[in-house]
């Protein structure tokens, strides 16, 4: 089941990166549907079987445990620097929707909220007369960005942080798993699979 999950995730990552537009407009949705169903089936199977059994970490070879932690730490550092470079190369302005209006819209909604104004009032952009957006995002999709606003950070870092927390959770779960993997290399890399997929996307 672990292998099915990993393979499905890697296929989806490839379809959105290196193999984008390769499979065609008809095959791509079909492949994504199949891989998504595989991922859902894996998690439903785990849910049906109850909690995954865990083993005491001290029972594992010390080298394997340190290698897993080292790989996860290196991937974290690598991808933080890579994402910092991407964010720096593509600045986002609250008044410029020319590249995408998603983050400028979120910026204005959060700004309105912090000023005590209606966050769902129509949004205009001074540099783009006539470009008006009526926000439709549910509250939970944009209110968390008030954290980034208060910290003075780029909103995209919040998404990076959320993904890393999810990757850390999966790392901990996989780190404790008793699943038998075929080789030492795969045994070391498996807990960090979420960060490896993130790496594929970031460097594509």
N, C-alpha and C positions, 0 to 999 in steps of 0.2 A: 504493500500500500504506500509506503514511503517513496518507493521508486516511481510509482504512478503519479504521485503528487509533484515530485521534483521534475519529472519529464514534462508534465502538463504545464507547469509554470515556466520552464525554459522555452517551450514551444511558443507560448503566448508572448514572452519577452522578445523572442526572435521575430515574431510576426509584426511587432510594433517597432522593431529597430532594424536589424540587418536585413530582414526579409520583407520589409514593408513594400507593398505593391507588387510583390513577386508572385504570390499565389493567385492574385486576381480578385475582382469584386464579388465573385460568387463562391469561390472556394474558401476565401479567408473567413467570412462569417460562419461557414459550416465548421471549419476547423476550430475556431474560437468557441463555438457552441459545444463541440465535443470535448475540448479541453476543460471548459468551465464545468461541464457536467461531471467530468472525471474528478476535478478538484472538490466539487460539492459532495460526490459520492464518498470520497476519502474521509472528509470531515464528518459526514453522517455516519459512516461506519465506525469511526473513532468514538463518536457520541453514543452510538448504540452499544458499543463494547465497554463503555464506562471509561473511567480515567485511565490514562496510559500508565502502566507500571513503571516505576522508577527504581533505579539501583543506586547504591551508595557510591558516590563519586570516587571514594578512596579505593574501590575495587578495580578501577580502571588503571591501566598503565599511566604512570606519572607523565611520561613523554607525550602521550595522546592528549591528556587533559591540558597540558601547557600549550601544545601545538594548536588545539582548538581555540583557546583564548587568544593566542598570538595572531592567528588568522583573522579572527573577528576584530581584534583591536587594529590590525593593519588595514583591513577593509574600511573600518570606520574612519580612520585618519585620512586614507586615500580619497574617500568619497566626500568627506567634509571639504577638503581642499578643491576637489573637482567641482563640487556644487558652488563653492564660493567663487570660483573662476567663471562659471556659467552665469551666475547671478550678477556678477560685476560686469560681464560683457553685454548683458541684456537688462539695462536699468528700466524700471517701471515708474511712470509718473502718474499722479492722481488725476491730472488733467489731459493725459494723452492716451486715447484708446486706439491709436493707429495700429499697434501690433496685436493687442487683445484688449477687450473691454472688461474682462472678468476681474482682474486684480484692481484696476481703477474703480470699478463699481464697488468692490468690497471695501476699498480704501474710503470711498465717499460715504458708504453706509456706516462704517465704524466711526468716521469723523462726525457724521450727523448725530449718532447715538451719544458720543462723548460730549457733544455740545448741547444735549437735551433736545435735539430736533428730531423730526420724524424720519427714521432711517429708510422708510419706504416712499418718500417723496420722489418725484421724477428727478433723475440725475442728468445734468447737462455738463458739457465740456466747453469752456471758453474758447479753446483753440479750434474747436470743430462745431461751428454754429449749425443748428438744426439736428445735431446728433443727440437724441434724447432717449434715455433708458428708463423704463419703469421696473424697478427691482422686483424680482419674484422669488429670490432665494429664501427658503425657510430659515427661521432664526438660528437654528443650531448649525447651519452651514457657514454662517459668517460671524456670529457672536464670538466664537473662540479666537478670532483674529484680533480681538481687543487686547489679548495678551501680548501679541507682537507689537501692536500699536503703542501700548503702555511702555514696552521695552525699547521702543524706537528701532525695532528690527524690521528687515524686509519680510513681508508676509510669506514669501516662499520658504523662509527658514522654518516656519511653523509646520509646513507640510513635510519638510525634510526631517524635523524632529519627531513628528508623529510616526513617520515611516520607520525611523531608527528605533523608536520605542517598541513598535510591533516586531521589528527584526530581532530586537533584544529578547522579547518575550518568546519568540519562536526558537531563538538560540538556546535559551534556558530549558525550554521543553525538550528540544532535540538533544541537548547536552545530557539530560537525565534519562533519555529513552534507552530502553533495553534492546531496541531493534538491532538486529545483526546486519551490518553492512558488509559488502563484499571485500573491500580492501581497506588498508590503513589510510590511503589518500582520501577515499570517499568518506571514511569514518571521521577524518579531520575536517573535511570541507562541508559535510552535510549540515551541521548546526548553523552554518553561516550562509545557507542557500539564499535567504532573502536579500542579504547584502550583495551576494554574487550577481543576482538578477538585477539589482539596482545598478551595479557596476556595468553590466551589459548595456543598460539603457543610457547611463550617463556618458559612456564612451562610444556610443554608436554614432 
